[in-house]
Amino acid sequence: MEPENHYINRSGWLRAAVLGANDGILSTTSLAIGVAAASITREPILLAAVAGLVAGALSMAAGEYVSVSSQADVETADLKREKEELENMPESELEELTHIYVQRGLNKELAKQVAIELTAHNALEAHARDELGINEITQANPLMAAFASAVSFIIGGLLPLLVAIFAPIKQMVFYQYGFSILFLALSGILAAQAGGSHTLKAVLRICIWGTFAMAMSALVGYVFGVQTT
């Protein structure tokens, strides 16, 4: 029998990568659109796109690292506390594990036997998984999350930067919007395929919110921008 293909083991890096790519596309495009709406030259648009790309990648990496590190700190503290409780109150912890299995549908005798055997095998692992909800798949990895966010942001942000380099100035806003929606749709498709989720829902979700963000950026550029030569 071949092993089943599950997607939950991809959740950590996939979330960071999808968020980074979409943010790279959307934030860089929005900056380019906002500046393009207020400028008739290419240089300010390129400067805004490059600055947004660099700042966004570093910000995503730092934010993701801090956020996931905080989660890792909480998990580490919980595991330390659980280890101390197992050393000081083994009987109480065994009853607690038994109660968890009873709540999941086992009868009292079977639940007690399962708790005893899992405790004998690896007590901390059993409590981490079944009491705290921590396991190898869901456990936080700050460096992986930060790296995935930064790299995916750069990849996503390079796409609107290329549009800013090659698209005609007079139609820059429309080119940025059109290509951005195409890029976001592709990102949604890839994320849905990697995560095993509904493709159309993923594409519509990102495209609708992306359109709103870019429309607001264009509005700011048109209303508050000063046409420069």
LODO-819205 format. One record per residue: residue number from 1; residue in three letters; x, y negated, z negated of N, C-alpha, C, CB in turn. Coordinates in steps of 0.001 Angstrom, whole numbers, always signed. Atoms other than C-alpha are relative to their C-alpha. Glycine has a CB too. Example, Ala and Ser with C-alpha at 12.3 -4.5 7.8 and 13.67 -1.06 7.14 Angstrom:
LODO-819205
[1 ALA [+890 +1190 +0] [+12300 +4500 -7800] [+900 -1200 +0] [-992 -27 -1246]]
[2 SER [-820 +1190 +60] [+13670 +1060 -7140] [-770 -1090 -730] [+414 -462 +1415]]
This chain:
LODO-819205
[1 MET [+840 +1188 +0] [+0 +0 +0] [+886 -1254 +0] [-956 +3 -1227]]
[2 GLU [-773 +1238 -65] [+1381 -3402 +994] [-485 -962 -1078] [-113 -650 +1403]]
[3 PRO [+407 +961 +1033] [+1406 -6117 -1713] [-895 -1078 +587] [+1231 -640 -658]]
[4 GLU [+908 +1052 -445] [-1370 -8707 -1487] [+746 -1322 +108] [-1196 -133 -962]]
[5 ASN [-613 +1310 -214] [-455 -12154 -225] [-797 -1052 -763] [+66 -350 +1518]]
[6 HIS [+663 +1020 +800] [-1361 -14688 -2910] [+681 -1338 +218] [+7 +377 -1495]]
[7 TYR [-499 +1345 -279] [-950 -18449 -2634] [+352 -781 -1253] [-1016 -762 +787]]
[8 ILE [-212 +755 +1224] [-783 -19495 -6294] [+1475 -192 -300] [-672 +688 -1158]]
[9 ASN [-1432 +139 +273] [+2976 -18879 -6418] [+636 -1126 +813] [+714 +1308 +294]]
[10 ARG [-500 +1142 -759] [+3341 -21718 -3920] [-496 -1323 -552] [-401 +124 +1446]]
[11 SER [+716 +1203 +420] [+1303 -24197 -5926] [+919 -1127 -441] [-936 +336 -1116]]
[12 GLY [-880 +1041 +511] [+4191 -26054 -7571] [+658 -803 +1092] [+1045 +598 -868]]
[13 TRP [-709 +722 -1049] [+6339 -26905 -4581] [-947 -489 +1087] [+1074 +881 +609]]
[14 LEU [+934 +409 -1055] [+3354 -27053 -2205] [-689 -1310 -365] [-1050 +1097 +247]]
[15 ARG [+628 +1240 +432] [+1617 -29731 -4247] [+938 -1187 +177] [-438 +108 -1454]]
[16 ALA [-981 +1090 -107] [+4784 -31841 -4405] [+309 -318 +1458] [+1295 +367 -742]]
[17 ALA [-343 +220 -1406] [+5572 -31344 -706] [-1144 -667 +755] [+362 +1323 +671]]
[18 VAL [+1153 +597 -684] [+2049 -32148 +511] [-184 -1447 -438] [-1284 +810 -281]]
[19 LEU [+143 +1359 +505] [+1813 -35198 -1743] [+1082 -900 +574] [+54 -15 -1529]]
[20 GLY [-1097 +796 -527] [+5238 -36404 -602] [-162 -321 +1470] [+1295 +712 -215]]
[21 ALA [+156 +216 -1444] [+4566 -35944 +3120] [-1140 -959 +299] [-241 +1328 +714]]
[22 ASN [+1138 +877 -241] [+1149 -37558 +3032] [+281 -1424 -457] [-1232 +536 -704]]
[23 ASP [-324 +1331 +491] [+2407 -40449 +930] [+1031 -676 +905] [+521 +76 -1440]]
[24 GLY [-988 +553 -916] [+5382 -40885 +3263] [-639 -537 +1263] [+1027 +1046 +352]]
[25 ILE [+709 +445 -1200] [+3124 -41094 +6291] [-858 -1225 -297] [-872 +1130 +558]]
[26 LEU [+1019 +1016 +261] [+438 -43215 +4691] [+581 -1313 -510] [-995 +524 -995]]
[27 SER [-530 +1241 +560] [+2464 -45701 +2662] [+890 -725 +1008] [+786 +289 -1282]]
[28 THR [-865 +642 -991] [+5036 -46323 +5404] [-832 -598 +1132] [+1019 +1008 +564]]
[29 THR [+886 +530 -1041] [+2314 -46718 +8021] [-751 -1229 -481] [-992 +1068 +449]]
[30 SER [+755 +1135 +538] [+311 -49023 +5773] [+868 -1248 -81] [-561 +337 -1385]]
[31 LEU [-928 +1135 +21] [+3352 -51239 +5241] [+221 -555 +1404] [+1344 +416 -618]]
[32 ALA [-239 +424 -1379] [+4060 -51304 +8963] [-1220 -701 +579] [+375 +1200 +869]]
[33 ILE [+1226 +614 -511] [+434 -52106 +9775] [-214 -1382 -618] [-1214 +905 -286]]
[34 GLY [+188 +1281 +668] [+228 -54862 +7170] [+922 -1070 +548] [+222 +150 -1482]]
[35 VAL [-958 +963 -534] [+3389 -56545 +8478] [-282 -266 +1485] [+1448 +513 -193]]
[36 ALA [+287 +167 -1430] [+2476 -55939 +12145] [-1195 -910 +227] [-253 +1355 +654]]
[37 ALA [+1173 +854 -131] [-854 -57650 +11578] [+336 -1469 -204] [-1061 +422 -987]]
[38 ALA [-377 +1381 +296] [+1014 -60763 +10446] [+1232 -455 +776] [+251 -156 -1479]]
[39 SER [-1241 +342 -686] [+3978 -60750 +12830] [-96 +331 +1483] [+1185 +738 -633]]
[40 ILE [-49 -272 -1443] [+4656 -60910 +16556] [+1386 +461 +427] [-401 -1248 +794]]
[41 THR [-1334 -523 -303] [+8238 -59623 +16320] [+177 +1362 -651] [+1101 -975 -482]]
[42 ARG [-189 -1374 +465] [+9530 -56114 +15724] [+828 +86 -1291] [+671 +815 +1088]]
[43 GLU [-949 -117 +1107] [+12243 -56833 +13139] [-671 +85 -1376] [+942 -1173 +22]]
[44 PRO [+636 -113 +1318] [+9952 -57496 +10120] [-704 +1345 -206] [-1001 -1129 -185]]
[45 ILE [+694 -1282 +96] [+7996 -54336 +10896] [+992 +1106 -317] [-757 +315 +1305]]
[46 LEU [-1031 -1010 +246] [+11162 -52226 +11043] [+562 -113 -1410] [+1128 -131 +1021]]
[47 LEU [-535 +208 +1346] [+12487 -53784 +7849] [-966 +528 -1055] [+284 -1490 -242]]
[48 ALA [+1004 -461 +952] [+9246 -53082 +6009] [-76 +1529 -15] [-1374 -597 +341]]
[49 ALA [+89 -1458 -92] [+9138 -49479 +7267] [+1208 +670 -647] [-117 +435 +1463]]
[50 VAL [-1214 -595 +580] [+12767 -48734 +6333] [+26 -190 -1513] [+1264 -620 +633]]
[51 ALA [+16 +263 +1441] [+12460 -50403 +2917] [-1027 +876 -702] [-297 -1480 -274]]
[52 GLY [+1031 -851 +584] [+9232 -48540 +2241] [+406 +1460 -40] [-1281 -145 +768]]
[53 LEU [-450 -1391 -72] [+10792 -45257 +3313] [+1005 +307 -1112] [+627 +290 +1376]]
[54 VAL [-1032 -217 +1015] [+13825 -45599 +1033] [-590 -101 -1408] [+1143 -1019 +171]]
[55 ALA [+569 +212 +1334] [+11941 -47006 -1955] [-1013 +1090 -348] [-665 -1382 -84]]
[56 GLY [+1017 -1013 +254] [+9109 -44513 -1574] [+589 +1355 -333] [-901 +127 +1186]]
[57 ALA [-631 -1302 +255] [+11366 -41459 -1423] [+606 +50 -1392] [+1080 +290 +1050]]
[58 LEU [-610 +46 +1325] [+13290 -42521 -4528] [-1067 -56 -1092] [+936 -1208 -114]]
[59 SER [+1078 +108 +979] [+10106 -43461 -6347] [-727 +1321 -187] [-985 -1072 +420]]
[60 MET [+669 -1295 +81] [+8424 -40160 -5504] [+838 +1006 -766] [-304 +530 +1392]]
[61 ALA [-884 -951 +678] [+11451 -38164 -6647] [+69 -293 -1490] [+1406 -42 +609]]
[62 ALA [-100 +363 +1412] [+11808 -40109 -9896] [-1317 +267 -736] [+393 -1477 -142]]
[63 GLY [+1298 -199 +636] [+8094 -40045 -10649] [-329 +1465 -198] [-1079 -650 +816]]
[64 GLU [+287 -1431 +89] [+7749 -36359 -9918] [+886 +658 -1057] [+205 +680 +1369]]
[65 TYR [-921 -580 +978] [+10836 -35527 -11987] [-428 -321 -1429] [+1422 -508 +245]]
[66 VAL [+427 +407 +1344] [+9639 -37515 -15004] [-1291 +706 -398] [-191 -1526 -68]]
[67 SER [+1290 -621 +286] [+6103 -36143 -14760] [+137 +1489 -309] [-943 -197 +1174]]
[68 VAL [-137 -1451 +187] [+7101 -32505 -14391] [+911 +308 -1186] [+555 +663 +1282]]
[69 SER [-841 -189 +1178] [+9849 -32873 -17011] [-813 -116 -1281] [+1138 -1017 -9]]
[70 SER [+871 +149 +1162] [+7215 -34070 -19469] [-824 +1263 -217] [-924 -1216 +168]]
[71 GLN [+741 -1254 +100] [+5154 -30988 -18682] [+900 +1117 -510] [-598 +381 +1358]]
[72 ALA [-939 -1024 +436] [+8240 -28799 -19130] [+335 -146 -1480] [+1274 -64 +833]]
[73 ASP [-278 +235 +1416] [+8954 -30430 -22492] [-1132 +522 -875] [+219 -1492 -261]]
[74 VAL [+1162 -487 +741] [+5433 -29654 -23672] [+2 +1531 -50] [-1308 -518 +642]]
[75 GLU [-35 -1463 -51] [+5752 -26039 -22522] [+1104 +557 -899] [+207 +479 +1445]]
[76 THR [-1109 -453 +840] [+9136 -25674 -24234] [-345 -115 -1478] [+1263 -806 +306]]
[77 ALA [+395 +189 +1402] [+7763 -27098 -27493] [-1028 +1039 -425] [-564 -1411 -213]]
[78 ASP [+1017 -1011 +317] [+4757 -24772 -27352] [+617 +1384 -163] [-1071 +37 +1093]]
[79 LEU [-655 -1305 +82] [+6969 -21739 -26717] [+837 +120 -1276] [+884 +229 +1233]]
[80 LYS [-796 -10 +1239] [+9266 -22694 -29612] [-903 +199 -1212] [+805 -1317 -145]]
[81 ARG [+953 -132 +1092] [+6284 -23084 -31932] [-573 +1410 -56] [-1124 -1020 +149]]
[82 GLU [+564 -1348 -58] [+4843 -19777 -30767] [+1009 +1031 -488] [-447 +335 +1428]]
[83 LYS [-1048 -921 +439] [+8160 -18011 -31341] [+133 -11 -1517] [+1341 -363 +648]]
[84 GLU [-79 +112 +1456] [+8305 -19316 -34912] [-1195 +669 -670] [+80 -1471 -417]]
[85 GLU [+1196 -630 +561] [+4738 -18197 -35563] [+74 +1521 +87] [-1249 -501 +722]]
[86 LEU [-161 -1454 -141] [+5539 -14717 -34242] [+969 +556 -1040] [+495 +348 +1410]]
[87 GLU [-969 -439 +1004] [+8477 -14505 -36631] [-566 -82 -1412] [+1266 -836 +94]]
[88 ASN [+487 +241 +1361] [+6612 -15869 -39659] [-1362 +620 -287] [-72 -1472 -250]]
[89 MET [+1365 -513 +198] [+3043 -14604 -39106] [-354 +1032 +1073] [-1025 -1161 +23]]
[90 PRO [+238 -973 -1077] [+3196 -11505 -36867] [-1404 +610 -18] [+1017 +1107 -91]]
[91 GLU [+1326 -610 +87] [-68 -10006 -38155] [-1082 -967 +477] [-289 +448 -1439]]
[92 SER [+973 +1007 -413] [-1988 -13232 -37684] [+29 -200 +1511] [+270 -1328 -714]]
[93 GLU [-132 +157 -1442] [-619 -13584 -34152] [-551 +1202 +754] [+1452 -218 +369]]
[94 LEU [+559 -1200 -629] [-1580 -10010 -33358] [-1519 -71 +25] [+461 +1268 -742]]
[95 GLU [+1453 +144 +40] [-5146 -10699 -34473] [-472 -1058 +998] [-462 -365 -1418]]
[96 GLU [+348 +1053 -952] [-5185 -13854 -32392] [+5 +531 +1430] [+973 -1179 -128]]
[97 LEU [-80 -594 -1330] [-4104 -11921 -29296] [-1151 +985 +218] [+1356 +708 +194]]
[98 THR [+1126 -940 -81] [-6694 -9241 -30033] [-1300 -743 +285] [-128 +809 -1307]]
[99 HIS [+1216 +794 -184] [-9425 -11883 -30269] [-99 -534 +1429] [-33 -1166 -1001]]
[100 ILE [-8 +488 -1387] [-8384 -13280 -26882] [-490 +1082 +953] [+1415 -461 +408]]
[101 TYR [+391 -1091 -887] [-8798 -9872 -25245] [-1445 +413 -219] [+912 +1194 -202]]
[102 VAL [+1421 -272 +261] [-12142 -9334 -26951] [-861 -1014 +754] [-308 -52 -1532]]
[103 GLN [+746 +1046 -710] [-13344 -12651 -25508] [-3 +229 +1507] [+590 -1372 -312]]
[104 ARG [-77 -279 -1432] [-12265 -11436 -22072] [-769 +1250 +407] [+1435 +141 +412]]
[105 GLY [+881 -1108 -351] [-14519 -8393 -22297] [+375 +1365 -531] [-81 +88 +1428]]
[106 LEU [-377 -1301 +544] [-12607 -5592 -24039] [-675 +216 -1348] [+1533 +113 -141]]
[107 ASN [+517 -265 +1335] [-14067 -3834 -27038] [+1108 -148 -1028] [-620 +1402 -74]]
[108 LYS [-956 +341 +1058] [-12381 -4420 -30393] [+1156 +1003 -77] [-716 -66 -1348]]
[109 GLU [-1040 -1022 +131] [-10488 -1109 -30486] [+999 -74 +1164] [-637 +1403 -65]]
[110 LEU [-875 +63 -1164] [-9145 -1357 -26938] [+814 -1294 +1] [-821 +112 +1292]]
[111 ALA [-699 +1275 +67] [-8286 -5027 -27380] [+1156 +62 -985] [-964 -1115 -390]]
[112 LYS [-1061 -125 +1006] [-6296 -4197 -30509] [+1150 +843 +536] [-551 +620 -1299]]
[113 GLN [-1039 -867 -550] [-4434 -1405 -28727] [+816 -722 +1082] [-628 +1275 +577]]
[114 VAL [-700 +769 -1035] [-3606 -3639 -25744] [+917 -1044 -641] [-1015 -687 +948]]
[115 ALA [-797 +1010 +691] [-2395 -6380 -28093] [+1238 +612 -642] [-841 -705 -1059]]
[116 ILE [-1134 -676 +649] [-177 -3929 -29995] [+1060 +381 +1033] [-480 +1262 -762]]
[117 GLU [-947 -463 -1012] [+1388 -2514 -26826] [+707 -1175 +691] [-724 +862 +1039]]
[118 LEU [-626 +1161 -626] [+1992 -5910 -25222] [+935 -711 -972] [-1066 -971 +507]]
[119 THR [-875 +604 +1007] [+3444 -7250 -28457] [+1288 +799 -130] [-715 -85 -1363]]
[120 ALA [-1193 -843 +90] [+5810 -4284 -28636] [+885 -180 +1236] [-398 +1480 -158]]
[121 HIS [-772 +173 -1235] [+6847 -4862 -25021] [+710 -1347 +20] [-912 +128 +1225]]
[122 ASN [-579 +1349 +37] [+7373 -8643 -25220] [-1053 -931 -593] [+452 -485 +1441]]
[123 ALA [+1028 +753 +711] [+5400 -10553 -27825] [-111 -1433 +502] [+289 +0 -1485]]
[124 LEU [+31 +1403 -423] [+6399 -14055 -26718] [-586 -145 +1400] [+1408 -599 -40]]
[125 GLU [+537 +41 -1364] [+5632 -13330 -23074] [-1505 +182 -1] [+652 +1074 +869]]
[126 ALA [+1438 -254 +71] [+2194 -11972 -23974] [-750 -1229 -499] [-287 +1196 -912]]
[127 HIS [+670 +1185 +543] [+1302 -15024 -26072] [+134 -1192 +938] [+572 -352 -1375]]
[128 ALA [-180 +1102 -941] [+2767 -17459 -23535] [-1006 +100 +1144] [+1434 -9 +552]]
[129 ARG [+894 -205 -1143] [+691 -15948 -20746] [-1461 -87 -412] [+274 +1350 +650]]
[130 ASP [+1416 -163 +305] [-2577 -15149 -22511] [-548 -1020 -989] [-234 +1364 -532]]
[131 GLU [+457 +1013 +943] [-2712 -17767 -25266] [+265 -1410 +513] [+675 +196 -1346]]
[132 LEU [-390 +1339 -434] [-866 -20730 -23765] [-207 -239 +1493] [+1438 -240 -345]]
[133 GLY [+185 +159 -1441] [-1417 -20063 -20052] [+1279 -350 +738] [-1021 -1055 +265]]
[134 ILE [-1295 +291 -627] [+2310 -20304 -19253] [+572 +1292 +571] [+996 -642 -1025]]
[135 ASN [-687 -1154 -575] [+3978 -17894 -16834] [+1029 -503 +1000] [-1006 +983 +680]]
[136 GLU [-1077 +390 -907] [+6803 -17874 -14300] [-506 -766 +1208] [+754 +1218 +457]]
[137 ILE [+544 +654 -1194] [+4518 -19004 -11463] [-370 -1443 -291] [-1223 +760 +520]]
[138 THR [+513 +1329 +291] [+2968 -22011 -13199] [+978 -852 -789] [-1288 +107 -751]]
[139 GLN [-926 +753 +832] [+5965 -23040 -15317] [+647 -1135 +794] [+1075 +928 -573]]
[140 ALA [-475 +1207 -682] [+7188 -26542 -14486] [+1471 +106 +371] [-223 -1224 -876]]
[141 ASN [-1383 +64 -460] [+10385 -27008 -12455] [+253 -1417 +522] [+288 +1081 +1111]]
[142 PRO [-129 +1411 -377] [+11298 -30725 -12417] [+868 -236 +1227] [+562 -772 -1145]]
[143 LEU [-904 +245 -1115] [+14216 -30534 -9980] [-609 +430 +1331] [+1311 +727 -225]]
[144 MET [+631 -466 -1229] [+12306 -28487 -7422] [-1098 -965 +444] [-578 +1409 -195]]
[145 ALA [+1085 +925 -331] [+9323 -30830 -7607] [+549 -1324 +529] [-883 -249 -1231]]
[146 ALA [-587 +1271 -429] [+11513 -33948 -7290] [+607 +125 +1392] [+1069 -465 -1001]]
[147 PHE [-633 -210 -1299] [+13477 -32533 -4359] [-1052 +146 +1097] [+905 +1241 -38]]
[148 ALA [+1054 -209 -995] [+10348 -31375 -2531] [-719 -1304 +314] [-1005 +1049 -492]]
[149 SER [+693 +1269 -213] [+8691 -34776 -3025] [+832 -951 +842] [-339 -652 -1333]]
[150 ALA [-865 +948 -710] [+11679 -36802 -1820] [+189 +400 +1454] [+1357 -101 -690]]
[151 VAL [-251 -460 -1369] [+12441 -34679 +1236] [-1263 -114 +854] [+505 +1455 -6]]
[152 SER [+1239 +59 -774] [+8809 -34428 +2305] [-431 -1445 +247] [-1114 +762 -723]]
[153 PHE [+318 +1409 -223] [+8326 -38183 +1819] [+834 -559 +1152] [+243 -819 -1284]]
[154 ILE [-881 +480 -1070] [+11317 -38892 +4059] [-467 +520 +1353] [+1456 +434 -259]]
[155 ILE [+478 -580 -1259] [+10036 -36499 +6725] [-1279 -695 +459] [-244 +1517 -159]]
[156 GLY [+1245 +678 -349] [+6585 -38060 +6586] [+221 -1443 +396] [-963 +63 -1150]]
[157 GLY [-233 +1416 -275] [+7914 -41626 +6533] [+760 -265 +1278] [+733 -609 -1127]]
[158 LEU [-740 +188 -1250] [+10200 -41110 +9522] [-935 -104 +1194] [+982 +1146 +211]]
[159 LEU [+925 +0 -1140] [+7183 -40593 +11779] [-522 -1402 +310] [-1173 +938 -276]]
[160 PRO [+418 +1377 -312] [+5670 -44101 +11437] [+1177 -926 +293] [-808 -567 -1151]]
[161 LEU [-1178 +809 -331] [+9203 -45533 +11519] [+332 +126 +1482] [+1213 +426 -857]]
[162 LEU [-242 -205 -1425] [+9688 -43995 +14963] [-1034 -742 +845] [-21 +1495 +333]]
[163 VAL [+1040 +756 -710] [+6382 -45508 +16049] [+338 -1484 -22] [-1396 +246 -633]]
[164 ALA [-375 +1412 +106] [+7574 -48893 +14778] [+1141 -354 +935] [+386 -335 -1427]]
[165 ILE [-1135 +255 -888] [+10725 -48541 +16872] [-424 -56 +1469] [+1064 +1075 -190]]
[166 PHE [+273 -176 -1428] [+9139 -47521 +20159] [-1343 -541 +480] [+72 +1435 +328]]
[167 ALA [+1329 +441 -448] [+5498 -48718 +20217] [+17 -1460 +429] [-1035 +202 -1110]]
[168 PRO [+87 +1410 -418] [+4585 -51947 +21992] [-432 -896 -1164] [-991 -153 +1178]]
[169 ILE [+283 +899 +1112] [+4471 -54919 +19634] [-1469 -430 -25] [+901 -1226 +80]]
[170 LYS [+1358 +547 -41] [+1105 -56231 +20796] [-1055 +1001 -467] [-327 -456 +1405]]
[171 GLN [+953 -1027 +428] [-650 -52923 +20123] [+529 +820 -1186] [-323 +930 +1171]]
[172 MET [-660 -753 +1062] [+1490 -51932 +17128] [-982 +536 -1044] [+1032 -872 -676]]
[173 VAL [+961 -430 +1020] [-1409 -51788 +14656] [-773 +1230 +463] [-974 -1139 -335]]
[174 PHE [+807 -1112 -516] [-3416 -49458 +16883] [+850 +1261 +202] [-669 -400 +1326]]
[175 TYR [-891 -1145 -149] [-448 -47241 +17705] [+317 +614 -1362] [+1296 -416 +714]]
[176 GLN [-311 -505 +1340] [+445 -46974 +14025] [-1179 +791 -568] [+363 -1164 -945]]
[177 TYR [+1177 -689 +525] [-3106 -46059 +13096] [-238 +1328 +728] [-1238 -900 +123]]
[178 GLY [+282 -1212 -778] [-3585 -43542 +15917] [+982 +1119 -288] [+20 -314 +1475]]
[179 PHE [-998 -1034 +275] [-318 -41707 +15366] [-59 +449 -1457] [+1404 -513 +333]]
[180 SER [+77 -368 +1412] [-738 -41817 +11596] [-1121 +998 -261] [-202 -1242 -857]]
[181 ILE [+1110 -940 +165] [-4128 -40124 +11776] [+373 +1365 +562] [-1272 -532 +691]]
[182 LEU [-463 -1259 -589] [-2590 -37506 +14062] [+970 +713 -948] [+678 -258 +1367]]
[183 PHE [-975 -579 +920] [+302 -36964 +11632] [-685 +524 -1270] [+1073 -1043 -364]]
[184 LEU [+700 -415 +1215] [-2020 -36806 +8618] [-836 +1253 +244] [-892 -1132 -514]]
[185 ALA [+788 -1192 -336] [-4286 -34304 +10360] [+893 +1225 +91] [-753 -202 +1323]]
[186 LEU [-947 -1107 -97] [-1278 -32136 +11170] [+481 +422 -1377] [+1189 -387 +876]]
[187 SER [-411 -298 +1366] [-117 -32400 +7565] [-1086 +768 -745] [+340 -1289 -746]]
[188 GLY [+1108 -701 +648] [-3562 -31356 +6354] [-140 +1429 +483] [-1290 -738 +235]]
[189 ILE [+77 -1353 -563] [-3587 -28361 +8702] [+1098 +888 -567] [+100 -46 +1531]]
[190 LEU [-1122 -778 +524] [-125 -27211 +7580] [-189 +325 -1473] [+1308 -754 +202]]
[191 ALA [+226 -228 +1427] [-1021 -27640 +3907] [-1088 +1044 -226] [-377 -1310 -696]]
[192 ALA [+1091 -967 +140] [-4265 -25713 +4342] [+467 +1407 +358] [-1189 -402 +886]]
[193 GLN [-509 -1301 -406] [-2490 -22893 +6160] [+944 +571 -1049] [+710 -104 +1343]]
[194 ALA [-948 -468 +1011] [+274 -22703 +3545] [-695 +381 -1294] [+1044 -1064 -275]]
[195 GLY [+691 -264 +1259] [-2181 -22801 +664] [-1209 +895 +129] [-416 -1273 -611]]
[196 GLY [+1138 -889 -188] [-4885 -20618 +2211] [-1337 -659 -276] [+147 +1190 -874]]
[197 SER [+1244 +709 +277] [-7564 -23310 +1847] [-718 -361 +1296] [+275 -1262 -824]]
[198 HIS [+843 +339 -1143] [-10270 -24694 +4149] [+656 -1109 +816] [-1410 -432 -466]]
[199 THR [-754 +935 -833] [-8603 -26476 +7074] [-762 -1288 +269] [+362 +653 +1309]]
[200 LEU [+775 +1192 -357] [-11384 -28850 +8112] [-156 -930 -1190] [-1375 +396 +534]]
[201 LYS [+159 +823 +1198] [-11971 -30032 +4555] [+1291 -755 -315] [-411 +871 -1199]]
[202 ALA [-1286 +631 +284] [-8260 -30726 +4067] [+279 -1139 +969] [+1126 +1030 +66]]
[203 VAL [-253 +1018 -1026] [-8026 -32670 +7337] [-910 -1210 -188] [-198 +591 +1402]]
[204 LEU [+939 +1105 +180] [-11169 -34748 +6762] [+338 -821 -1238] [-1427 +529 -101]]
[205 ARG [-303 +692 +1252] [-10159 -35580 +3198] [+1139 -999 +178] [+357 +1009 -1090]]
[206 ILE [-1159 +873 -131] [-6760 -37006 +4092] [-218 -1071 +1059] [+1234 +815 +337]]
[207 CYS [+218 +983 -1072] [-7903 -38724 +7293] [-952 -1109 -429] [-549 +690 +1246]]
[208 ILE [+952 +1023 +453] [-10836 -40518 +5663] [+671 -969 -964] [-1224 +655 -674]]
[209 TRP [-676 +869 +956] [-8787 -41820 +2763] [+1154 -759 +658] [+517 +819 -1185]]
[210 GLY [-1069 +677 -724] [-5902 -42620 +5096] [-518 -1172 +807] [+711 +969 +909]]
[211 THR [+613 +1084 -776] [-8166 -44693 +7323] [-343 -1174 -897] [-1261 +493 +723]]
[212 PHE [+363 +1066 +941] [-9419 -46648 +4323] [+1241 -780 -438] [-723 +590 -1233]]
[213 ALA [-1230 +658 +459] [-5877 -47370 +3075] [+606 -869 +1082] [+1019 +1034 -455]]
[214 MET [-591 +783 -1093] [-4626 -48509 +6470] [-874 -1181 +383] [+231 +882 +1218]]
[215 ALA [+900 +1108 -306] [-7704 -50655 +7081] [+198 -1139 -999] [-1467 +475 -12]]
[216 MET [-233 +1023 +1015] [-7116 -52471 +3787] [+1337 -700 +224] [-43 +617 -1398]]
[217 SER [-1318 +594 -271] [-3442 -52999 +4679] [-70 -959 +1182] [+1045 +1100 +276]]
[218 ALA [+155 +872 -1169] [-4376 -54437 +8091] [-756 -1265 -374] [-731 +739 +1136]]
[219 LEU [+792 +1155 +420] [-6941 -56708 +6447] [+862 -998 -766] [-1188 +449 -864]]
[220 VAL [-903 +884 +759] [-4318 -58075 +4052] [+907 -758 +959] [+852 +813 -1018]]
[221 GLY [-883 +634 -963] [-1977 -58731 +6963] [-687 -1086 +802] [+560 +1025 +927]]
[222 TYR [+722 +973 -830] [-4602 -60509 +9049] [-450 -1212 -821] [-1218 +667 +661]]
[223 VAL [+563 +1087 +790] [-6048 -62580 +6207] [+1087 -851 -640] [-921 +552 -1072]]
[224 PHE [-991 +746 +764] [-2947 -63536 +4230] [+1315 -187 +729] [+252 +685 -1293]]
[225 GLY [-1262 +87 -701] [-179 -63094 +6769] [+148 -1303 +770] [+145 +1161 +932]]
[226 VAL [-323 +1180 -791] [+1516 -65926 +8586] [+660 +461 +1276] [+917 -983 -781]]
[227 GLN [-579 -394 -1276] [+2187 -65400 +12277] [+1376 -631 +170] [-923 -402 +1161]]
[228 THR [-1366 +494 -147] [+5903 -65651 +12845] [+520 +306 +1384] [+920 +613 -1059]]
[229 THR [-611 -226 -1295] [+8005 -65848 +15944] [+1425 +430 -185] [-74 -1246 +871]]
